[in-house]
Amino acid sequence: MTERELFQEAIAARKHAYAPYSGFYVGVAIETTEGVVWGCNIENSSYSMTICAERVAIFRAVADGKHHFKRIAITGGKDNSNAENSPCFPCGACL
C-alpha cells in the first residue's frame, strides 16, 4: 500500500467521525501486517469522555487481534478541502 492509499483510507474513516462540538473531524488509518484498521474521533459534551481517532483505531486493531503496526495516516479539519490536502498531527495525548 502506498502512502497516498493509506491517506485515502484515513479520509474515508474521517467521514464516520462524530464531532458536533468542535467541528474538527479526524480520520485515521493504521497499516498493520494483517491489514488496515480505521478510526475516527468521537466527541461527547463532556470533553473528558471524548476519544481521539488514534486511540479508536489502536483499540480496534488490538481488539481484532492485530498487534503489528507498520504506519499510521491521520487527517483532520473542519472542512473536507483541508482534510483532503494535508495530514494532521496526532492529538496531544497520542503525541
N, C-alpha and C positions, 0 to 999 in steps of 0.2 A: 504494500500500500504506500502510495506517495504521500508526502506532507500535505499537498493540496487536497487529496482524497480524505485524509484524516480530518483536515479543517472543514471540509464539506459535511462530514459526519457530525462535527460539533455544531455547525449551522443548523443541521436538521434537528439535533437534540434541543437546541435553543427554542424551537417552536413549541415545545412542551412545557417551558418554564412558566411558573406562576409567580408574578411579581407585581401585584396590584398596588403596592405601597411605594416602592422605589421607582418602578417603571424600568428597571435595569434587568434585562432578560439575559441569562447566561446559559450557554450550552457547552458541554464537554464531551469529548470522545477520547477514550483511553484505548490504545492498541496494546493488547496482551498477546502472549504467544498462542492463546486459544481463540483469538478473535477480537472484535471491537465491542466496547461497552459504552453506553451513553449515560449522561447525567444532565440534569438541569436544576437551576435554583428553585427553591420552594419557600416562599415567604409566608410569614404569619404576622398578624397585627402586633403580637408580642415579639419584637425583633430577636430576643434571645432564643426563640423557638424556630427561627429561620434556619434553613440548612442550605449550604452552598452547593453548587453544581459539582464541584470537585469531589466533595465527600459523598454525594449521592452516587456518582459513578464508581468511586472506590468501594463503597459499601456494597453496591450492586454486584461488582465484579467478584468480590470476596464471597458474597452470598451465593453466587453462581459457581463457585469453586475455581475461579480464575485468579491466580496469585502471582503470575509472572508478567509484570508491566514492562512495556517497551517504550512507549511515547504517549504524550498527552497533548491534545489540542484544546484550547479554550477560546471561546468567542463570546462577546457580550456587548451590550449597549442599549441605549434607549430606542434606537431605530434600526431597521434592517440594513440600511446602507452602511452605517458604521460597523455593525457586526459582521457584515459580509466582506469587508475590505481590510480588517485589521484584527489581529489576535488580541486577547485580553489577558491581563495579569491574573494570577490566582488571587483569591481573597486573602485578607490579612492572616487569617488562621492557617491557611494552607501554605502560605509563603514560608 
